[in-house]
């Protein structure tokens, strides 16, 4: 009986190694790929403090915080991160600058 706790501890430790951990499938976030694309976006609607944009190429729609001097119809040079699947989330703005006549 003196060795019972030692035998029990050995059995518990050894028993834990019998169970193999299963690899879980990748979550949607881990499975998402994002591509950076440069293009032009047109401001199509102002809503509260947000500007809703239409991005070309690809007809992607996104929103970004608006600046005070922006108006509907303004165009911008944009670097946009676009997900490979719609379930991955909305496009993400990396850079945005007003389009000027010299561009």
SVG drawing of the C-alpha trace seen along z (x, -y; Angstrom):
<svg xmlns="http://www.w3.org/2000/svg" viewBox="-26 -71 32 73">
<polyline fill="none" stroke="black" stroke-width="0.4" points="0.0,0.0 2.9,-2.3 3.5,-2.3 -0.1,-2.9 0.2,-6.7 3.3,-6.2 1.6,-3.6 -1.5,-5.8 0.5,-8.8 2.4,-6.7 -0.9,-5.3 -2.4,-8.8 0.7,-10.3 1.0,-7.3 -2.8,-7.3 -2.7,-10.9 -0.2,-10.2 -2.5,-7.5 -4.9,-10.2 -3.6,-11.8 -4.6,-15.4 -6.6,-15.9 -5.7,-18.7 -8.6,-21.1 -9.5,-22.5 -8.3,-26.0 -10.6,-28.7 -12.1,-30.9 -9.7,-33.7 -6.6,-31.5 -7.9,-30.2 -8.3,-33.8 -5.9,-35.2 -5.7,-39.0 -4.4,-40.6 -3.3,-44.3 -4.6,-46.1 -4.0,-49.6 -6.9,-51.4 -9.3,-54.3 -12.3,-54.7 -15.3,-57.0 -17.1,-58.4 -20.7,-57.3 -22.4,-58.2 -21.7,-60.0 -23.3,-58.6 -22.6,-60.1 -18.8,-60.1 -18.3,-57.5 -17.6,-57.6 -19.0,-54.7 -16.7,-54.1 -16.8,-52.1 -13.4,-50.7 -12.1,-50.0 -10.8,-47.5 -13.3,-44.9 -16.3,-46.9 -15.5,-46.4 -17.4,-48.5 -16.0,-49.7 -16.4,-52.4 -13.8,-54.5 -13.9,-57.5 -14.6,-60.6 -12.7,-63.9 -14.5,-67.2 -13.7,-68.4 -14.8,-65.2 -17.9,-65.3 -20.0,-62.8 -18.3,-62.1 -14.8,-62.8 -12.2,-60.2 -9.2,-58.8 -6.1,-56.8 -6.4,-53.7 -4.4,-50.8 -7.0,-48.2 -6.6,-44.8 -9.2,-42.5 -10.1,-39.1 -10.1,-35.9 -13.5,-35.1 -16.4,-37.3 -16.7,-35.4 -13.2,-36.7 -14.5,-40.3 -14.7,-43.6 -11.9,-45.1 -9.4,-47.1 -8.0,-50.5 -4.2,-50.7 -3.7,-54.1 -6.1,-56.7 -5.3,-60.0 -7.4,-62.4 -7.0,-62.1 -5.6,-65.2 -5.6,-66.5 -1.8,-65.7 -2.3,-62.0"/>
</svg>
